[in-house]
């Protein structure tokens, strides 16, 4: 039985129960949480005991990339996507290595129809049973090479048959708040999507925990990953330098502010709408968090980021103008920024109120924009 929240997460576009690995990774980043599950296989839980768990793999980054590429080439079920967690911090949060096998013979509970699988306390205390991984549960199974770790979710136990929470943010799991985390993806295009998500978290002051994004396809010399003297250089060369994007030099900030102000002054005021007396707030919505103009305006402190992660800028148009007129001026400014600087943008407005999180709000959401919207079924995200 497959169950999932009605609302997966921020800007998630889901139309089927089968979703891509990159969608799941981005959803976890945006929610800042890895969901705890029972890891159901063929109608049975593979997590024993009374608590669901988050399953992790203890592998060096180089080994993960090499194994991922080779297994993907064979058509095996291993993707090139990963969130890299510092082992010492995960251990401090309660994660422990899996236990492969028991010292005494025991008849394992079958747990048909997703029923609980709890071992006798004399065999393994309930508090440790989430760590147990079988070596031969109704068929040949050997996952010892995975060097699995598990983190137990000690919150109220959930039943796989239960209706899940309506919102993904309410699904319990391991919060991704550790320092020194990283992300591994397959392509540069996927890396740009992840970069957007990390910048939003950083700019909203929700997290500054991610140190790197590693692009597996940028590594052409796989054998070099096995050379201790070369591995760090190879991995660094294939990574996106987050610090150089997040932090803007004073020179670049001045340059891009001048370009922005020039675009504002060049907005045409001809043939504006004549009708409408609506009042309300109106902003320019910058839809590319990594663009140098966005970074400069964030550094200047003139960007408001609302609860939906939209980068909103007050524009110096007369606030006494009707809302429809200011919306049109914001659209024209967005068009100038697109044509001159390849900065994607649109407008965001609120009728009758002036807070960027107020409702009802209006905009022209760029549904085709894969940076903002997390699509669950894009073939190139597998």
RODO-2510 file (C-alpha; in nm, 4 decimals, decimal comma):
residues 382
     n   res          X          Y          Z
     1     x     0,0000     0,0000     0,0000
     2     x     0,1443     0,3366    -0,1046
     3     x     0,0435     0,6422     0,0952
     4     x     0,1658     1,0002     0,0790
     5     x     0,0559     1,3442     0,1993
     6     x    -0,1944     1,5410    -0,0016
     7     x     0,0479     1,8343     0,0009
     8     x     0,3988     1,6947    -0,0376
     9     x     0,5882     2,0162     0,0238
    10     x     0,6563     2,3709    -0,1002
    11     x     0,5712     2,4143    -0,4704
    12     x     0,5488     2,0379    -0,5274
    13     x     0,3711     1,9316    -0,8487
    14     x     0,2638     1,5669    -0,8094
    15     x     0,0256     1,3865    -1,0442
    16     x     0,0994     1,0182    -0,9759
    17     x     0,2220     0,7870    -0,6989
    18     x     0,5532     0,7160    -0,8757
    19     x     0,7935     1,0071    -0,8265
    20     x     1,1541     1,0693    -0,9269
    21     x     1,4604     1,0564    -0,6983
    22     x     1,5405     1,4241    -0,7556
    23     x     1,1854     1,5214    -0,6597
    24     x     1,2210     1,3356    -0,3294
    25     x     1,5608     1,4933    -0,2646
    26     x     1,4333     1,8460    -0,3312
    27     x     1,1237     1,7859    -0,1209
    28     x     1,3426     1,6764     0,1713
    29     x     1,5622     1,9854     0,1314
    30     x     1,2637     2,2195     0,1227
    31     x     1,0964     2,0563     0,4226
    32     x     1,4360     2,0237     0,5965
    33     x     1,3418     1,6699     0,6940
    34     x     1,3894     1,3073     0,5918
    35     x     1,0644     1,1239     0,6554
    36     x     1,0718     0,8185     0,8802
    37     x     0,9110     0,5094     0,7221
    38     x     0,8649     0,1369     0,7744
    39     x     1,0393     0,0701     0,4413
    40     x     0,7649    -0,1642     0,3254
    41     x     0,8647    -0,4295     0,0710
    42     x     0,6125    -0,6709    -0,0807
    43     x     0,3539    -0,5801     0,1791
    44     x     0,5830    -0,6270     0,4806
    45     x     0,7753    -0,3841     0,6969
    46     x     1,1506    -0,4220     0,6783
    47     x     1,1902    -0,2040     0,9881
    48     x     1,1318    -0,4095     1,3027
    49     x     1,0123    -0,2846     1,6396
    50     x     0,7580    -0,0185     1,7383
    51     x     0,9245     0,2790     1,5679
    52     x     0,9706     0,3733     1,2005
    53     x     1,3173     0,4809     1,0924
    54     x     1,5254     0,6837     0,8507
    55     x     1,7712     0,4583     0,6664
    56     x     2,1194     0,5857     0,5800
    57     x     2,4280     0,4435     0,4069
    58     x     2,7786     0,4837     0,5473
    59     x     2,9949     0,5287     0,2363
    60     x     3,2805     0,7593     0,1374
    61     x     3,1613     1,0111    -0,1218
    62     x     3,3992     0,8761    -0,3851
    63     x     3,2753     0,5199    -0,3325
    64     x     2,9116     0,6304    -0,3538
    65     x     2,9655     0,8072    -0,6863
    66     x     3,1565     0,5172    -0,8377
    67     x     2,9030     0,2600    -0,7170
    68     x     2,6113     0,4748    -0,8291
    69     x     2,7448     0,5138    -1,1823
    70     x     2,8278     0,1459    -1,2233
    71     x     2,4989     0,0200    -1,0804
    72     x     2,2939     0,2693    -1,2810
    73     x     2,4699     0,1493    -1,5973
    74     x     2,3530    -0,2043    -1,5121
    75     x     1,9961    -0,0869    -1,4603
    76     x     2,0075    -0,1509    -1,0858
    77     x     1,7967     0,0451    -0,8376
    78     x     2,0554     0,2939    -0,7165
    79     x     2,0421     0,6603    -0,8094
    80     x     2,3144     0,9234    -0,8224
    81     x     2,1296     1,1453    -0,5738
    82     x     2,2263     1,1886    -0,2115
    83     x     2,2175     1,4178     0,0885
    84     x     2,5545     1,3902     0,2599
    85     x     2,5369     1,4054     0,6397
    86     x     2,8266     1,4362     0,8890
    87     x     2,8414     1,1032     1,0704
    88     x     2,9354     1,2452     1,4103
    89     x     2,6331     1,4775     1,4143
    90     x     2,3967     1,2048     1,2935
    91     x     2,5284     0,9749     1,5670
    92     x     2,4713     1,2477     1,8253
    93     x     2,1113     1,2759     1,7000
    94     x     2,0548     0,9069     1,7763
    95     x     2,1394     0,7196     1,4552
    96     x     2,3208     0,3887     1,4963
    97     x     2,4723     0,1210     1,2686
    98     x     2,2397    -0,1577     1,1615
    99     x     2,2591    -0,4995     1,3271
   100     x     2,2963    -0,7763     1,0681
   101     x     2,1677    -1,0981     1,2200
   102     x     2,1026    -1,2193     1,5739
   103     x     2,3039    -1,4400     1,8090
   104     x     2,0112    -1,6752     1,8763
   105     x     1,7659    -1,8521     1,6495
   106     x     1,4230    -1,6932     1,6378
   107     x     1,1154    -1,7248     1,4212
   108     x     1,0715    -1,3835     1,2662
   109     x     0,7223    -1,2315     1,2769
   110     x     0,5862    -1,2250     0,9222
   111     x     0,4055    -0,8938     0,9515
   112     x     0,1672    -0,9677     0,6667
   113     x    -0,0370    -0,6751     0,5320
   114     x     0,2092    -0,4258     0,6814
   115     x     0,1503    -0,5534     1,0346
   116     x     0,4003    -0,4850     1,3119
   117     x     0,7126    -0,7016     1,3362
   118     x     0,8279    -0,7006     1,6962
   119     x     1,0875    -0,9470     1,8251
   120     x     1,0925    -1,0889     2,1790
   121     x     1,2733    -0,8596     2,4239
   122     x     1,4971    -1,1515     2,5222
   123     x     1,6311    -1,1588     2,1671
   124     x     1,6652    -0,7828     2,1140
   125     x     1,5240    -0,4977     2,3254
   126     x     1,2400    -0,3117     2,1548
   127     x     1,4343     0,0155     2,1664
   128     x     1,7055    -0,1409     1,9452
   129     x     1,4881    -0,3394     1,7045
   130     x     1,4772    -0,0629     1,4422
   131     x     1,8444    -0,1471     1,3777
   132     x     1,7831    -0,5113     1,2878
   133     x     1,8377    -0,6054     0,9219
   134     x     1,7740    -0,9635     0,8125
   135     x     2,0171    -1,1692     0,6081
   136     x     1,7547    -1,4059     0,4692
   137     x     1,3964    -1,2978     0,5274
   138     x     1,1835    -1,5135     0,2936
   139     x     1,4456    -1,5143     0,0225
   140     x     1,8137    -1,4404    -0,0263
   141     x     1,8867    -1,0954     0,1136
   142     x     2,2318    -0,9608     0,1963
   143     x     2,2721    -0,5867     0,2422
   144     x     2,5819    -0,5955     0,4610
   145     x     2,7802    -0,4161     0,1904
   146     x     2,5512    -0,1135     0,2385
   147     x     2,6935    -0,0456     0,5876
   148     x     2,3506     0,0805     0,6800
   149     x     2,2724     0,3176     0,9661
   150     x     1,9265     0,3912     1,0981
   151     x     1,7727     0,6748     1,2943
   152     x     1,4632     0,5833     1,4993
   153     x     1,1626     0,8125     1,5032
   154     x     1,0556     0,8046     1,8675
   155     x     0,7496     1,0197     1,8024
   156     x     0,4065     0,8612     1,8205
   157     x     0,4303     0,5382     1,6147
   158     x     0,2470     0,5433     1,2839
   159     x     0,0667     0,2622     1,1083
   160     x     0,1380     0,2150     0,7347
   161     x    -0,2360     0,1645     0,6848
   162     x    -0,3212     0,5000     0,8430
   163     x    -0,4074     0,8040     0,6361
   164     x    -0,0882     1,0158     0,6327
   165     x    -0,0813     1,3787     0,7469
   166     x    -0,2325     1,6102     0,4869
   167     x     0,0825     1,8238     0,4786
   168     x     0,4335     1,6907     0,4242
   169     x     0,5723     1,9224     0,6911
   170     x     0,3716     1,7265     0,9492
   171     x     0,5242     1,3874     0,8618
   172     x     0,7747     1,2998     1,1385
   173     x     1,1368     1,2321     1,0577
   174     x     1,4999     1,3379     1,0906
   175     x     1,5404     1,7166     1,0774
   176     x     1,8158     1,8291     0,8407
   177     x     1,9789     2,0915     1,0607
   178     x     2,3329     1,9536     1,0809
   179     x     2,6318     2,1718     0,9883
   180     x     2,8540     2,0613     0,7025
   181     x     2,5930     1,8853     0,4882
   182     x     2,6189     1,8448     0,1114
   183     x     2,4184     1,7269    -0,1883
   184     x     2,5134     1,4960    -0,4758
   185     x     2,3285     1,5052    -0,8091
   186     x     2,3938     1,3673    -1,1547
   187     x     2,3880     1,6706    -1,3893
   188     x     2,4572     2,0435    -1,3908
   189     x     2,0903     2,1173    -1,4620
   190     x     1,9900     1,9228    -1,1516
   191     x     2,2581     2,1060    -0,9532
   192     x     2,1038     2,4417    -1,0500
   193     x     1,7689     2,3269    -0,9081
   194     x     1,9344     2,2213    -0,5829
   195     x     2,1270     2,5497    -0,5715
   196     x     1,7979     2,7405    -0,5848
   197     x     1,6582     2,5396    -0,2929
   198     x     1,9693     2,5888    -0,0794
   199     x     1,9789     2,9633    -0,1507
   200     x     1,6142     2,9996    -0,0455
   201     x     1,6865     2,8219     0,2838
   202     x     1,9949     3,0359     0,3395
   203     x     1,8279     3,3664     0,2494
   204     x     1,5259     3,2899     0,4687
   205     x     1,7729     3,2205     0,7513
   206     x     1,6195     2,8746     0,7803
   207     x     1,9499     2,6980     0,7209
   208     x     2,3092     2,7669     0,6249
   209     x     2,4080     2,4060     0,6773
   210     x     2,5017     2,3069     0,3215
   211     x     2,8641     2,3347     0,2186
   212     x     2,8680     2,1879    -0,1330
   213     x     2,6778     2,0525    -0,4329
   214     x     2,8643     1,7770    -0,6161
   215     x     2,7865     1,6969    -0,9823
   216     x     2,8626     1,3311    -1,0547
   217     x     2,8668     1,3691    -1,4345
   218     x     3,1431     1,6300    -1,4028
   219     x     3,3794     1,3561    -1,2842
   220     x     3,5347     1,2046    -1,5954
   221     x     3,8198     1,0203    -1,4247
   222     x     3,6511     0,7625    -1,2003
   223     x     3,9763     0,5720    -1,1249
   224     x     4,1147     0,8922    -0,9703
   225     x     3,8532     0,8568    -0,6961
   226     x     4,0445     0,5549    -0,5691
   227     x     4,3694     0,7524    -0,5449
   228     x     4,3981     0,9136    -0,1964
   229     x     4,6247     1,1794    -0,3434
   230     x     4,3748     1,2851    -0,6105
   231     x     4,0293     1,2279    -0,4648
   232     x     3,9908     1,5660    -0,2910
   233     x     4,0996     1,7572    -0,6022
   234     x     3,8641     1,5578    -0,8254
   235     x     3,5645     1,6108    -0,5970
   236     x     3,6354     1,9833    -0,5521
   237     x     3,6629     2,0330    -0,9281
   238     x     3,3192     1,8740    -0,9755
   239     x     3,1493     2,0813    -0,7040
   240     x     2,9619     2,4121    -0,7092
   241     x     3,1252     2,6703    -0,4829
   242     x     2,8303     2,7889    -0,2746
   243     x     3,0244     3,0574    -0,0908
   244     x     3,1144     3,2435    -0,4102
   245     x     2,7444     3,2608    -0,5029
   246     x     2,6008     3,3471    -0,1620
   247     x     2,8468     3,6242    -0,0820
   248     x     2,8593     3,9191    -0,3259
   249     x     3,1571     4,1530    -0,3550
   250     x     3,1018     4,5252    -0,3064
   251     x     3,2049     4,5899    -0,6673
   252     x     2,9486     4,3437    -0,8055
   253     x     2,6798     4,4776    -0,5762
   254     x     2,7327     4,8361    -0,6972
   255     x     2,7404     4,7202    -1,0614
   256     x     2,4138     4,5257    -1,0441
   257     x     2,2347     4,7904    -0,8390
   258     x     2,3176     5,0424    -1,1112
   259     x     2,1799     4,8064    -1,3775
   260     x     1,8633     4,7530    -1,1761
   261     x     1,8061     5,1244    -1,1140
   262     x     1,8603     5,1954    -1,4849
   263     x     1,5931     4,9389    -1,5745
   264     x     1,3513     5,0955    -1,3243
   265     x     1,4063     5,4422    -1,4724
   266     x     1,3535     5,3069    -1,8253
   267     x     1,0142     5,1484    -1,7573
   268     x     0,7645     5,2925    -2,0027
   269     x     0,4585     5,4666    -1,8569
   270     x     0,2732     5,4851    -2,1869
   271     x    -0,0690     5,3244    -2,2381
   272     x    -0,1179     5,2246    -1,8764
   273     x    -0,4551     5,0858    -1,7625
   274     x    -0,7067     5,3649    -1,7004
   275     x    -0,9555     5,1693    -1,4945
   276     x    -0,9413     5,0378    -1,1413
   277     x    -0,9266     5,1910    -0,7961
   278     x    -0,7913     4,8918    -0,6078
   279     x    -0,5388     4,9387    -0,3329
   280     x    -0,2836     4,6883    -0,2102
   281     x     0,0804     4,5904    -0,2123
   282     x     0,2708     4,5132    -0,5310
   283     x     0,6251     4,3811    -0,5714
   284     x     0,8647     4,2622    -0,8365
   285     x     0,9109     3,8859    -0,7959
   286     x     1,2613     3,7666    -0,8909
   287     x     1,2314     3,3993    -0,9818
   288     x     1,6000     3,3035    -1,0079
   289     x     1,7626     3,3040    -0,6644
   290     x     2,1125     3,2486    -0,8051
   291     x     2,1145     3,5286    -1,0643
   292     x     2,3792     3,7956    -0,9875
   293     x     2,1093     4,0653    -0,9735
   294     x     1,9107     3,8701    -0,7150
   295     x     2,2251     3,8084    -0,5115
   296     x     2,3149     4,1799    -0,5231
   297     x     1,9681     4,2913    -0,4120
   298     x     1,9656     4,0325    -0,1327
   299     x     2,3055     4,1592    -0,0168
   300     x     2,1734     4,5155    -0,0284
   301     x     1,8856     4,4152     0,1992
   302     x     1,6062     4,5245    -0,0335
   303     x     1,4594     4,1780    -0,0980
   304     x     1,1706     4,0447     0,1112
   305     x     1,1319     3,6662     0,1060
   306     x     0,7780     3,5627     0,1870
   307     x     0,6665     3,2370     0,3448
   308     x     0,6460     3,0750     0,0006
   309     x     1,0107     3,1560    -0,0722
   310     x     0,9350     3,4308    -0,3237
   311     x     1,2027     3,6994    -0,3666
   312     x     1,0026     4,0241    -0,3609
   313     x     1,1382     4,3741    -0,4216
   314     x     0,9601     4,7028    -0,3516
   315     x     0,9553     4,9017    -0,6738
   316     x     0,9627     5,2847    -0,6635
   317     x     0,6325     5,3382    -0,8404
   318     x     0,3767     5,5751    -0,6911
   319     x     0,1863     5,3776    -0,4266
   320     x    -0,1161     5,6028    -0,4836
   321     x    -0,1572     5,4509    -0,8288
   322     x    -0,4275     5,1825    -0,8588
   323     x    -0,3044     4,8295    -0,7966
   324     x    -0,3682     4,7248    -1,1576
   325     x    -0,1402     5,0057    -1,2810
   326     x     0,1416     4,9071    -1,0466
   327     x     0,1032     4,5438    -1,1536
   328     x     0,1478     4,6482    -1,5154
   329     x     0,4556     4,8582    -1,4287
   330     x     0,6058     4,5602    -1,2436
   331     x     0,5386     4,3386    -1,5483
   332     x     0,7151     4,5907    -1,7717
   333     x     1,0127     4,6065    -1,5360
   334     x     1,0279     4,2263    -1,5360
   335     x     1,0304     4,2249    -1,9169
   336     x     1,3213     4,4728    -1,9225
   337     x     1,5235     4,2623    -1,6788
   338     x     1,4613     3,9506    -1,8886
   339     x     1,5649     4,1148    -2,2148
   340     x     1,8680     4,3003    -2,0783
   341     x     2,0065     4,0679    -1,8136
   342     x     1,8338     3,7299    -1,8589
   343     x     1,6859     3,7713    -1,5108
   344     x     1,3525     3,5887    -1,4928
   345     x     1,0893     3,7854    -1,3012
   346     x     0,7181     3,8588    -1,2710
   347     x     0,4935     4,0409    -1,0225
   348     x     0,3325     3,9576    -0,6866
   349     x     0,0435     4,1602    -0,5463
   350     x    -0,2012     4,1536    -0,2552
   351     x    -0,5475     4,3023    -0,2882
   352     x    -0,6498     4,5423    -0,0114
   353     x    -0,3481     4,4695     0,2094
   354     x     0,0215     4,5531     0,2093
   355     x     0,1956     4,2502     0,3603
   356     x     0,3728     4,0123     0,1230
   357     x     0,2267     3,7127     0,3082
   358     x    -0,1283     3,8488     0,3107
   359     x    -0,4121     3,7057     0,1049
   360     x    -0,5668     3,7180    -0,1466
   361     x    -0,2467     3,7424    -0,3493
   362     x    -0,2099     3,7559    -0,7253
   363     x     0,0781     3,6869    -0,9598
   364     x     0,1704     3,5287    -1,2876
   365     x     0,3411     3,2175    -1,1489
   366     x     0,5950     3,0746    -1,3951
   367     x     0,4694     2,7155    -1,3780
   368     x     0,7293     2,6087    -1,6342
   369     x     1,0092     2,7266    -1,4032
   370     x     1,1712     2,4109    -1,2632
   371     x     1,3773     2,6125    -1,0152
   372     x     1,0672     2,7223    -0,8260
   373     x     0,8327     2,4317    -0,8911
   374     x     0,9381     2,0802    -0,7929
   375     x     0,7921     1,8487    -1,0561
   376     x     0,7650     1,4845    -0,9538
   377     x     0,7692     1,3153    -1,2933
   378     x     1,0370     1,4752    -1,5149
   379     x     1,2231     1,1952    -1,6939
   380     x     1,5621     1,3667    -1,6677
   381     x     1,5349     1,3687    -1,2864
   382     x     1,5713     0,9930    -1,2537
***
